[in-house]
Amino acid sequence: MDERKRDEALGIVTVGTREWLGVNIQYHRYEATPYRALDVLCENYDFNGVDQVVDFGCGRGRFAFYLHDRFNLPVVGIEANRITFEEALANKDSYNLKAGDISAPVEFLCCLAQHYRIEEKDNCFYFFNPFTVQIFRKVVQNILFSFEKHGRTMDLILYYPDREYLDFLNTSTPFRRISDIMVSKGSNDKDKFVIYRLDNGGFKD
């Protein structure tokens, strides 16, 4: 089943890309995570311990709707582009009509990622290279601050990971790399998910 048909099954429209108008070197273009990659992630990562997922740079909401449909998980999508955010809201309306009565909420916020206040129930964070490492650093610092206030197991899921993201996590944070989930079996070693974890036993002073 191709991308458009997978969208239709969920009652949403997420295909295509969107570049930022003008010059905005801090934020990268919108491009949804391929469904084939999401299938691989969910077959190899255990979402059972997840209380709420935060998708930074959620775009039109594909990741949020996919997870909600498959696991009935609450998801918060953070999107800085106003036009793309409005498209996510439209998708939410059509998804709700298709899905019927849903219990776990899907919420979208239009704000800068570094301005999102991490909630105590947020414990899984998704990134598909939405912005520069400078912003990523600020977001991770917010996550760490929340961990200090409310210790719990927290996972970062990075798709097609930027080398600067990985270097920062490896050298400057207490997160530990626990898993690499390959999507492509060919020569493209970046087509994968990298999972980092922080729990109460792993925080470094």
N, CA, C and O of each residue as an XYZ file, in Angstrom:
820
protein
N       0.853     -1.194      0.000
C       0.000      0.000      0.000
C       0.890      1.245      0.000
O       1.796      1.353      0.826
N       0.639      2.189     -0.923
C       1.503      3.358     -1.013
C       1.132      4.396      0.045
O       0.182      4.222      0.809
N       1.918      5.492      0.065
C       1.751      6.505      1.103
C       0.352      7.132      1.085
O      -0.251      7.333      2.139
N      -0.158      7.437     -0.100
C      -1.468      8.085     -0.188
C      -2.575      7.161      0.296
O      -3.507      7.602      0.969
N      -2.475      5.894     -0.041
C      -3.495      4.946      0.410
C      -3.433      4.742      1.918
O      -4.463      4.562      2.567
N      -2.228      4.769      2.472
C      -2.100      4.656      3.934
C      -2.733      5.894      4.597
O      -3.401      5.784      5.625
N      -2.513      7.057      3.997
C      -3.172      8.271      4.487
C      -4.690      8.115      4.457
O      -5.376      8.400      5.438
N      -5.197      7.661      3.320
C      -6.646      7.518      3.147
C      -7.240      6.578      4.198
O      -8.347      6.806      4.685
N      -6.506      5.529      4.542
C      -6.992      4.580      5.541
C      -7.179      5.245      6.906
O      -8.036      4.833      7.687
N      -6.372      6.279      7.191
C      -6.474      7.006      8.455
C      -7.353      8.248      8.336
O      -7.666      8.885      9.342
N      -7.751      8.595      7.114
C      -8.562      9.786      6.905
C      -7.773     11.077      6.958
O      -8.312     12.118      7.333
N      -6.481     11.023      6.582
C      -5.618     12.199      6.685
C      -4.891     12.450      5.368
O      -4.911     11.618      4.461
N      -4.247     13.617      5.284
C      -3.414     13.967      4.128
C      -2.071     14.465      4.650
O      -1.989     15.557      5.213
N      -1.018     13.672      4.467
C       0.298     14.052      4.997
C       1.417     13.936      3.972
O       2.569     14.227      4.294
N       1.113     13.521      2.748
C       2.166     13.343      1.748
C       2.702     14.696      1.293
O       2.061     15.728      1.487
N       3.893     14.677      0.681
C       4.496     15.897      0.177
C       5.471     16.521      1.158
O       5.671     16.023      2.265
N       6.068     17.613      0.731
C       7.030     18.339      1.555
C       6.632     19.816      1.606
O       5.793     20.269      0.828
N       7.238     20.552      2.522
C       7.050     22.002      2.565
C       8.333     22.643      3.039
O       8.853     22.323      4.108
N       8.838     23.559      2.220
C      10.003     24.352      2.601
C       9.529     25.582      3.375
O       8.417     26.067      3.168
N      10.373     26.071      4.255
C      10.080     27.330      4.939
C      10.196     28.479      3.956
O      11.134     28.524      3.161
N       9.240     29.418      4.001
C       9.307     30.597      3.149
C      10.387     31.536      3.679
O      10.552     31.686      4.890
N      11.121     32.164      2.763
C      12.202     33.032      3.176
C      13.397     32.226      3.643
O      13.574     31.069      3.261
N      14.203     32.843      4.463
C      15.406     32.177      4.966
C      15.203     31.837      6.430
O      15.108     32.728      7.273
N      15.139     30.573      6.728
C      15.023     30.122      8.114
C      15.931     28.918      8.283
O      15.514     27.778      8.081
N      17.172     29.181      8.654
C      18.155     28.103      8.715
C      18.031     27.288      9.997
O      18.710     26.275     10.165
N      17.153     27.736     10.907
C      17.006     27.010     12.168
C      16.065     25.815     12.043
O      16.188     24.839     12.784
N      15.119     25.899     11.094
C      14.119     24.846     10.955
C      14.224     24.201      9.583
O      14.425     24.880      8.577
N      14.086     22.885      9.555
C      14.210     22.138      8.318
C      12.842     21.943      7.668
O      11.813     22.178      8.302
N      12.830     21.519      6.423
C      11.570     21.390      5.692
C      10.693     20.281      6.277
O      11.171     19.365      6.947
N       9.393     20.399      5.999
C       8.474     19.352      6.421
C       8.569     18.159      5.475
O       8.529     18.310      4.254
N       8.692     16.997      6.051
C       8.647     15.741      5.315
C       8.238     14.657      6.308
O       8.897     14.467      7.329
N       7.148     13.946      6.007
C       6.633     12.948      6.948
C       7.516     11.706      6.975
O       8.118     11.343      5.964
N       7.592     11.062      8.125
C       8.276      9.771      8.234
C       7.555      8.749      7.360
O       6.333      8.634      7.455
N       8.264      8.005      6.513
C       7.608      7.011      5.657
C       6.852      5.971      6.486
O       7.299      5.570      7.561
N       5.709      5.547      5.969
C       4.932      4.531      6.680
C       5.723      3.230      6.854
O       5.604      2.560      7.880
N       6.520      2.881      5.857
C       7.304      1.646      5.962
C       8.250      1.722      7.160
O       8.491      0.720      7.833
N       8.783      2.922      7.420
C       9.668      3.103      8.575
C       8.879      3.013      9.879
O       9.345      2.414     10.848
N       7.695      3.602      9.905
C       6.870      3.520     11.110
C       6.487      2.081     11.418
O       6.440      1.679     12.580
N       6.213      1.307     10.374
C       5.901     -0.112     10.583
C       7.070     -0.827     11.256
O       6.882     -1.603     12.193
N       8.280     -0.553     10.765
C       9.468     -1.203     11.327
C       9.675     -0.770     12.777
O       9.967     -1.603     13.636
N       9.528      0.513     13.051
C       9.696      1.007     14.421
C       8.746      0.290     15.374
O       9.159     -0.194     16.427
N       7.481      0.227     15.000
C       6.482     -0.326     15.919
C       6.570     -1.842     16.062
O       6.015     -2.415     17.000
N       7.252     -2.474     15.150
C       7.496     -3.910     15.282
C       8.711     -4.207     16.165
O       8.907     -5.341     16.602
N       9.526     -3.173     16.424
C      10.780     -3.405     17.139
C      10.964     -2.556     18.399
O      11.947     -2.730     19.119
N      10.042     -1.653     18.669
C      10.138     -0.814     19.863
C       8.874     -1.012     20.689
O       7.767     -1.008     20.151
N       9.042     -1.184     21.990
C       7.929     -1.461     22.886
C       7.334     -0.145     23.409
O       7.959      0.555     24.205
N       6.131      0.175     22.954
C       5.442      1.383     23.401
C       4.606      1.155     24.658
O       3.889      2.059     25.087
N       4.682     -0.026     25.251
C       3.833     -0.348     26.399
C       4.096      0.550     27.601
O       3.173      0.850     28.359
N       5.341      0.982     27.786
C       5.654      1.814     28.940
C       5.514      3.301     28.689
O       5.905      4.114     29.527
N       4.960      3.664     27.544
C       4.863      5.074     27.178
C       3.559      5.669     27.708
O       2.478      5.127     27.479
N       3.678      6.788     28.417
C       2.493      7.484     28.933
C       1.989      8.530     27.938
O       0.786      8.635     27.697
N       2.909      9.299     27.365
C       2.544     10.283     26.348
C       3.749     10.552     25.454
O       4.871     10.714     25.933
N       3.500     10.596     24.162
C       4.542     10.853     23.173
C       4.493     12.319     22.774
O       3.416     12.893     22.612
N       5.658     12.917     22.619
C       5.760     14.266     22.074
C       6.529     14.183     20.763
O       7.660     13.698     20.727
N       5.909     14.659     19.691
C       6.521     14.661     18.364
C       6.951     16.080     18.050
O       6.119     16.940     17.760
N       8.261     16.326     18.108
C       8.790     17.657     17.827
C       8.968     17.833     16.322
O       9.682     17.069     15.673
N       8.303     18.860     15.779
C       8.287     19.054     14.334
C       7.315     18.069     13.710
O       7.662     17.343     12.779
N       6.090     18.052     14.234
C       5.126     17.005     13.886
C       4.566     17.134     12.482
O       3.970     16.189     11.967
N       4.748     18.300     11.849
C       4.217     18.478     10.503
C       2.708     18.342     10.474
O       2.008     18.939     11.292
N       2.206     17.558      9.535
C       0.756     17.378      9.379
C       0.203     16.266     10.261
O      -0.988     15.959     10.203
N       1.068     15.659     11.081
C       0.581     14.764     12.114
C       0.616     13.278     11.823
O      -0.004     12.503     12.552
N       1.321     12.850     10.780
C       1.300     11.431     10.432
C       1.726     10.539     11.598
O       1.039      9.570     11.920
N       2.854     10.860     12.231
C       3.360     10.033     13.326
C       2.334      9.938     14.455
O       2.108      8.866     15.016
N       1.719     11.074     14.778
C       0.735     11.103     15.861
C      -0.464     10.211     15.549
O      -0.885      9.419     16.392
N      -1.008     10.335     14.355
C      -2.202      9.558     14.009
C      -1.877      8.072     13.869
O      -2.678      7.214     14.241
N      -0.711      7.782     13.336
C      -0.300      6.384     13.199
C      -0.215      5.717     14.569
O      -0.761      4.633     14.771
N       0.473      6.369     15.512
C       0.618      5.789     16.853
C      -0.729      5.679     17.559
O      -1.027      4.677     18.209
N      -1.526      6.717     17.419
C      -2.826      6.699     18.080
C      -3.698      5.577     17.531
O      -4.366      4.877     18.292
N      -3.693      5.406     16.226
C      -4.500      4.363     15.602
C      -4.013      2.967     15.994
O      -4.816      2.059     16.206
N      -2.708      2.808     16.086
C      -2.150      1.478     16.342
C      -2.158      1.108     17.818
O      -2.403     -0.049     18.161
N      -1.892      2.077     18.702
C      -1.732      1.774     20.127
C      -2.682      2.541     21.045
O      -2.685      2.317     22.256
N      -3.488      3.446     20.480
C      -4.359      4.303     21.292
C      -3.544      5.101     22.313
O      -3.935      5.235     23.472
N      -2.424      5.617     21.866
C      -1.537      6.396     22.729
C      -1.863      7.886     22.633
O      -2.171      8.380     21.548
N      -1.800      8.607     23.758
C      -1.893     10.062     23.673
C      -0.612     10.644     23.070
O       0.495     10.249     23.436
N      -0.781     11.581     22.150
C       0.352     12.180     21.452
C       0.163     13.691     21.408
O      -0.935     14.187     21.154
N       1.250     14.414     21.659
C       1.271     15.868     21.491
C       2.220     16.179     20.336
O       3.382     15.776     20.357
N       1.727     16.889     19.343
C       2.557     17.292     18.211
C       2.907     18.760     18.311
O       2.028     19.601     18.501
N       4.190     19.073     18.183
C       4.669     20.450     18.255
C       5.087     20.892     16.857
O       5.945     20.263     16.238
N       4.484     21.972     16.357
C       4.774     22.441     15.010
C       4.910     23.963     14.999
O       4.046     24.674     15.513
N       6.004     24.457     14.409
C       6.266     25.899     14.397
C       5.685     26.601     13.182
O       5.453     27.809     13.220
N       5.444     25.858     12.094
C       4.927     26.466     10.871
C       3.402     26.563     10.961
O       2.714     25.549     11.076
N       2.885     27.789     10.909
C       1.458     28.006     11.108
C       0.609     27.294     10.058
O      -0.427     26.719     10.393
N       1.031     27.324      8.792
C       0.255     26.685      7.725
C       0.207     25.177      7.940
O      -0.853     24.560      7.835
N       1.354     24.593      8.238
C       1.413     23.153      8.470
C       0.609     22.765      9.702
O      -0.053     21.727      9.715
N       0.666     23.590     10.729
C      -0.119     23.364     11.943
C      -1.620     23.323     11.637
O      -2.335     22.455     12.138
N      -2.089     24.259     10.817
C      -3.507     24.276     10.443
C      -3.882     23.010      9.680
O      -4.998     22.509      9.816
N      -2.967     22.499      8.890
C      -3.220     21.254      8.161
C      -3.310     20.073      9.132
O      -4.106     19.156      8.928
N      -2.497     20.101     10.178
C      -2.573     19.047     11.197
C      -3.929     19.076     11.898
O      -4.511     18.026     12.170
N      -4.429     20.269     12.189
C      -5.741     20.385     12.826
C      -6.850     19.863     11.912
O      -7.779     19.196     12.367
N      -6.741     20.174     10.622
C      -7.725     19.659      9.664
C      -7.662     18.136      9.602
O      -8.692     17.468      9.518
N      -6.456     17.599      9.644
C      -6.304     16.141      9.665
C      -6.912     15.539     10.930
O      -7.498     14.457     10.893
N      -6.769     16.241     12.032
C      -7.346     15.747     13.288
C      -8.860     15.628     13.175
O      -9.447     14.640     13.617
N      -9.487     16.633     12.584
C     -10.937     16.593     12.413
C     -11.361     15.405     11.555
O     -12.298     14.683     11.896
N     -10.661     15.211     10.437
C     -11.039     14.112      9.540
C     -10.679     12.754     10.146
O     -11.391     11.773      9.930
N      -9.587     12.690     10.896
C      -9.215     11.445     11.579
C     -10.267     11.068     12.618
O     -10.662      9.906     12.723
N     -10.714     12.061     13.380
C     -11.727     11.793     14.397
C     -13.017     11.264     13.775
O     -13.660     10.377     14.336
N     -13.392     11.802     12.630
C     -14.592     11.317     11.945
C     -14.420      9.868     11.510
O     -15.350      9.065     11.585
N     -13.215      9.552     11.057
C     -12.937      8.196     10.580
C     -12.819      7.216     11.747
O     -13.312      6.090     11.679
N     -12.159      7.661     12.817
C     -11.862      6.765     13.936
C     -13.057      6.554     14.850
O     -13.149      5.532     15.531
N     -13.977      7.520     14.869
C     -15.113      7.397     15.773
C     -14.735      7.778     17.192
O     -13.999      8.743     17.402
N     -15.226      7.039     18.159
C     -14.991      7.350     19.572
C     -13.565      6.984     19.951
O     -13.192      5.812     19.923
N     -12.763      7.994     20.309
C     -11.377      7.755     20.692
C     -11.175      8.204     22.139
O     -11.743      9.206     22.575
N     -10.362      7.453     22.872
C     -10.154      7.758     24.283
C      -8.878      8.561     24.512
O      -8.916      9.591     25.184
N      -7.766      8.116     23.973
C      -6.497      8.827     24.176
C      -6.466     10.063     23.275
O      -6.777      9.963     22.088
N      -6.099     11.213     23.813
C      -6.147     12.437     23.007
C      -4.954     12.594     22.060
O      -3.847     12.132     22.337
N      -5.218     13.254     20.945
C      -4.171     13.737     20.051
C      -4.268     15.253     20.065
O      -5.324     15.809     19.766
N      -3.181     15.924     20.407
C      -3.190     17.378     20.559
C      -2.062     17.968     19.728
O      -0.970     17.403     19.656
N      -2.332     19.116     19.097
C      -1.302     19.822     18.340
C      -1.150     21.229     18.890
O      -2.135     21.912     19.175
N       0.105     21.653     19.035
C       0.419     22.995     19.517
C       1.291     23.705     18.496
O       2.237     23.125     17.963
N       0.969     24.958     18.228
C       1.789     25.761     17.316
C       2.720     26.626     18.157
O       2.309     27.657     18.688
N       3.952     26.208     18.272
C       4.926     26.944     19.068
C       6.328     26.479     18.686
O       6.492     25.458     18.018
N       7.319     27.224     19.106
C       8.698     26.799     18.919
C       8.986     25.627     19.847
O       8.538     25.613     20.994
N       9.726     24.656     19.359
C       9.981     23.436     20.124
C      10.606     23.737     21.479
O      10.256     23.118     22.483
N      11.534     24.693     21.502
C      12.237     24.998     22.753
C      11.348     25.707     23.765
O      11.724     25.853     24.928
N      10.160     26.152     23.326
C       9.231     26.825     24.238
C       8.184     25.873     24.813
O       7.412     26.255     25.693
N       8.158     24.651     24.322
C       7.195     23.691     24.859
C       7.618     23.274     26.262
O       8.762     22.874     26.483
N       6.685     23.370     27.209
C       6.966     22.972     28.589
C       6.691     21.476     28.733
O       5.561     21.021     28.560
N       7.725     20.735     29.048
C       7.605     19.287     29.160
C       6.688     18.929     30.326
O       6.904     19.380     31.451
N       5.670     18.123     30.061
C       4.748     17.700     31.101
C       5.282     16.466     31.817
O       6.106     15.723     31.284
N       4.791     16.267     33.040
C       5.265     15.131     33.832
C       4.964     13.796     33.164
O       5.722     12.839     33.327
N       3.868     13.719     32.417
C       3.506     12.459     31.759
C       4.218     12.247     30.430
O       4.135     11.157     29.864
N       4.915     13.255     29.917
C       5.683     13.091     28.675
C       6.894     12.210     28.951
O       7.735     12.560     29.779
N       6.993     11.084     28.276
C       8.171     10.237     28.519
C       8.717      9.573     27.259
O       9.562      8.681     27.339
N       8.234     10.010     26.095
C       8.778      9.512     24.838
C       8.773     10.672     23.844
O       7.740     11.309     23.635
N       9.923     10.946     23.232
C      10.085     12.146     22.407
C      10.628     11.757     21.038
O      11.627     11.046     20.926
N       9.947     12.238     19.996
C      10.280     11.823     18.628
C      10.840     12.989     17.824
O      10.340     14.112     17.888
N      11.908     12.687     17.054
C      12.560     13.698     16.222
C      12.902     13.103     14.860
O      13.561     12.067     14.779
N      12.457     13.757     13.795
C      12.903     13.431     12.447
C      13.622     14.659     11.902
O      13.158     15.296     10.956
N      14.759     14.982     12.511
C      15.603     16.107     12.102
C      14.811     17.383     11.817
O      14.935     17.950     10.732
N      14.001     17.842     12.769
C      13.135     18.991     12.478
C      13.824     20.345     12.512
O      13.315     21.317     11.954
N      14.995     20.416     13.175
C      15.659     21.703     13.338
C      17.141     21.477     13.603
O      17.609     20.341     13.687
N      17.865     22.578     13.732
C      19.310     22.503     13.917
C      19.658     21.937     15.292
O      18.816     21.865     16.187
N      20.918     21.538     15.434
C      21.365     20.972     16.706
C      21.296     22.013     17.827
O      21.159     21.646     18.994
N      21.389     23.296     17.497
C      21.297     24.336     18.526
C      19.931     24.304     19.200
O      19.837     24.419     20.421
N      18.875     24.148     18.409
C      17.536     24.039     18.988
C      17.370     22.691     19.677
O      16.775     22.611     20.752
N      17.885     21.647     19.074
C      17.808     20.313     19.683
C      18.419     20.327     21.080
O      17.861     19.734     22.004
N      19.550     20.994     21.244
C      20.189     21.086     22.555
C      19.234     21.713     23.586
O      19.128     21.233     24.715
N      18.545     22.786     23.186
C      17.631     23.460     24.105
C      16.460     22.553     24.485
O      16.032     22.524     25.638
N      15.950     21.816     23.499
C      14.835     20.911     23.763
C      15.267     19.811     24.729
O      14.545     19.493     25.673
N      16.434     19.236     24.496
C      16.920     18.170     25.374
C      17.170     18.708     26.786
O      16.911     18.011     27.767
N      17.663     19.924     26.893
C      17.853     20.512     28.217
C      16.525     20.659     28.945
O      16.460     20.458     30.157
N      15.470     21.006     28.223
C      14.134     21.077     28.833
C      13.675     19.702     29.311
O      13.066     19.571     30.373
N      13.975     18.687     28.515
C      13.624     17.320     28.896
C      14.386     16.911     30.155
O      13.817     16.307     31.064
N      15.664     17.240     30.200
C      16.471     16.902     31.376
C      15.992     17.649     32.618
O      15.993     17.092     33.716
N      15.591     18.881     32.455
C      15.064     19.648     33.588
C      13.796     18.984     34.122
O      13.602     18.907     35.336
N      12.935     18.507     33.230
C      11.728     17.805     33.655
C      12.078     16.506     34.380
O      11.415     16.121     35.343
N      13.126     15.838     33.903
C      13.557     14.602     34.560
C      14.029     14.882     35.981
O      13.738     14.108     36.893
N      14.748     15.969     36.177
C      15.220     16.314     37.514
C      14.049     16.575     38.460
O      14.125     16.250     39.645
N      12.974     17.157     37.944
C      11.806     17.451     38.769
C      10.946     16.214     38.997
O      10.414     16.016     40.089
N      10.812     15.386     37.971
C       9.926     14.220     38.033
C      10.640     13.033     37.391
O      10.408     12.718     36.224
N      11.499     12.386     38.151
C      12.272     11.277     37.610
C      11.396     10.158     37.071
O      10.503      9.674     37.767
N      11.647      9.751     35.843
C      10.947      8.628     35.222
C      11.768      8.186     34.022
O      12.658      8.911     33.577
N      11.481      7.020     33.503
C      12.175      6.555     32.311
C      11.727      7.378     31.112
O      10.531      7.535     30.867
N      12.701      7.906     30.362
C      12.411      8.750     29.209
C      13.194      8.236     28.014
O      14.378      7.917     28.125
N      12.531      8.159     26.880
C      13.177      7.716     25.647
C      13.140      8.817     24.590
O      12.157      9.546     24.457
N      14.224      8.912     23.855
C      14.287      9.743     22.658
C      14.341      8.809     21.457
O      15.150      7.882     21.423
N      13.483      9.052     20.474
C      13.489      8.276     19.239
C      13.884      9.206     18.107
O      13.191     10.183     17.821
N      15.000      8.895     17.465
C      15.503      9.717     16.371
C      15.438      8.912     15.080
O      15.972      7.806     15.001
N      14.772      9.480     14.059
C      14.744      8.820     12.759
C      15.705      9.531     11.812
O      15.791     10.759     11.801
N      16.423      8.742     11.021
C      17.411      9.275     10.068
C      18.310     10.260     10.806
O      18.403     11.419     10.401
N      18.968      9.835     11.869
C      19.569     10.759     12.835
C      20.690     11.617     12.278
O      21.573     11.141     11.563
N      20.632     12.869     12.619
C      21.678     13.827     12.289
C      22.911     13.522     13.153
O      22.784     13.298     14.356
N      24.079     13.514     12.550
C      25.309     13.201     13.280
C      25.527     14.164     14.433
O      26.018     13.752     15.484
N      25.182     15.427     14.272
C      25.362     16.396     15.351
C      24.443     16.084     16.530
O      24.827     16.285     17.682
N      23.247     15.600     16.256
C      22.352     15.177     17.336
C      23.005     14.052     18.143
O      23.045     14.091     19.373
N      23.511     13.062     17.429
C      24.100     11.895     18.094
C      25.336     12.287     18.894
O      25.518     11.827     20.021
N      26.177     13.125     18.325
C      27.384     13.557     19.030
C      27.028     14.285     20.322
O      27.649     14.063     21.361
N      26.033     15.145     20.249
C      25.609     15.880     21.444
C      25.089     14.931     22.521
O      25.476     15.043     23.684
N      24.229     14.011     22.148
C      23.675     13.069     23.126
C      24.754     12.186     23.729
O      24.732     11.892     24.924
N      25.706     11.762     22.890
C      26.761     10.859     23.356
C      27.753     11.526     24.290
O      28.260     10.894     25.217
N      28.031     12.791     24.055
C      29.111     13.455     24.787
C      28.642     14.420     25.867
O      29.407     14.742     26.776
N      27.397     14.888     25.785
C      26.988     15.979     26.668
C      25.718     15.723     27.460
O      25.202     16.638     28.102
N      25.198     14.495     27.432
C      23.972     14.192     28.180
C      24.098     12.836     28.867
O      24.959     12.033     28.505
N      23.246     12.580     29.851
C      23.249     11.265     30.506
C      22.449     10.216     29.747
O      22.390      9.066     30.182
N      21.833     10.576     28.631
C      21.114      9.573     27.841
C      22.085      8.521     27.316
O      23.209      8.836     26.926
N      21.637      7.276     27.312
C      22.470      6.206     26.767
C      21.771      5.601     25.543
O      20.549      5.461     25.512
N      22.557      5.256     24.567
C      22.031      4.678     23.327
C      21.707      3.211     23.576
O      22.594      2.426     23.913
N      20.441      2.840     23.411
C      20.039      1.471     23.750
C      19.697      0.623     22.532
O      19.677     -0.605     22.625
N      19.425      1.261     21.382
C      18.999      0.448     20.249
C      19.132      1.200     18.942
O      18.883      2.404     18.878
N      19.528      0.483     17.893
C      19.480      0.966     16.515
C      18.533      0.042     15.757
O      18.726     -1.173     15.739
N      17.523      0.615     15.141
C      16.536     -0.166     14.394
C      16.676      0.191     12.919
O      16.265      1.270     12.492
N      17.248     -0.705     12.158
C      17.481     -0.444     10.745
C      16.170     -0.555      9.962
O      15.366     -1.461     10.185
N      15.979      0.393      9.038
C      14.811      0.373      8.157
C      15.201     -0.189      6.799
O      14.582     -1.134      6.310
N      16.235      0.397      6.188
C      16.737     -0.103      4.911
C      17.775     -1.192      5.152
O      18.571     -1.110      6.088
N      17.760     -2.189      4.318
C      18.743     -3.262      4.433
C      19.865     -3.114      3.418
O      20.708     -4.000      3.276
N      19.870     -1.979      2.708
C      20.903     -1.737      1.714
C      22.081     -0.989      2.294
O      22.470     -1.210      3.441
N      22.648     -0.103      1.494
C      23.878      0.593      1.881
C      23.622      1.866      2.671
O      24.568      2.465      3.183
N      22.368      2.297      2.785
C      22.058      3.538      3.489
C      21.968      3.285      4.983
O      20.916      2.895      5.489
N      23.059      3.505      5.684
C      23.082      3.199      7.115
C      22.449      4.304      7.968
O      22.398      4.180      9.192
N      21.962      5.389      7.333
C      21.267      6.427      8.087
C      19.761      6.177      8.155
O      19.059      6.798      8.955
N      19.268      5.268      7.315
C      17.833      4.988      7.306
C      17.516      4.042      8.463
O      17.350      2.835      8.289
N      17.439      4.639      9.643
C      17.240      3.850     10.858
C      16.687      4.734     11.958
O      16.696      5.961     11.864
N      16.209      4.086     12.992
C      15.831      4.758     14.233
C      16.917      4.488     15.269
O      17.401      3.363     15.398
N      17.287      5.513     15.994
C      18.216      5.353     17.111
C      17.476      5.739     18.384
O      16.890      6.818     18.473
N      17.510      4.854     19.359
C      16.771      5.053     20.610
C      17.758      5.363     21.738
O      18.736      4.644     21.940
N      17.483      6.437     22.460
C      18.254      6.794     23.650
C      17.331      6.747     24.861
O      16.141      7.047     24.761
N      17.891      6.369     26.000
C      17.081      6.233     27.217
C      17.767      6.889     28.411
O      18.992      6.892     28.531
N      16.941      7.438     29.281
C      17.382      7.944     30.577
C      16.408      7.430     31.625
O      15.194      7.573     31.474
N      16.934      6.833     32.682
C      16.064      6.363     33.761
C      16.669      6.769     35.097
O      17.739      7.377     35.147
N      15.987      6.434     36.161
C      16.415      6.894     37.484
C      17.780      6.358     37.904
O      18.443      6.929     38.769
N      18.184      5.268     37.290
C      19.493      4.708     37.636
C      20.636      5.249     36.803
O      21.801      4.949     37.064
N      20.304      6.048     35.796
C      21.351      6.456     34.877
C      21.700      7.920     34.882
O      22.500      8.355     34.054
N      21.130      8.708     35.787
C      21.421     10.144     35.780
C      22.778     10.417     36.383
O      23.126      9.888     37.439
N      23.544     11.257     35.693
C      24.893     11.607     36.163
C      24.866     12.983     36.782
O      24.263     13.912     36.244
N      25.520     13.103     37.912
C      25.615     14.412     38.560
C      26.607     15.287     37.819
O      26.830     16.433     38.209
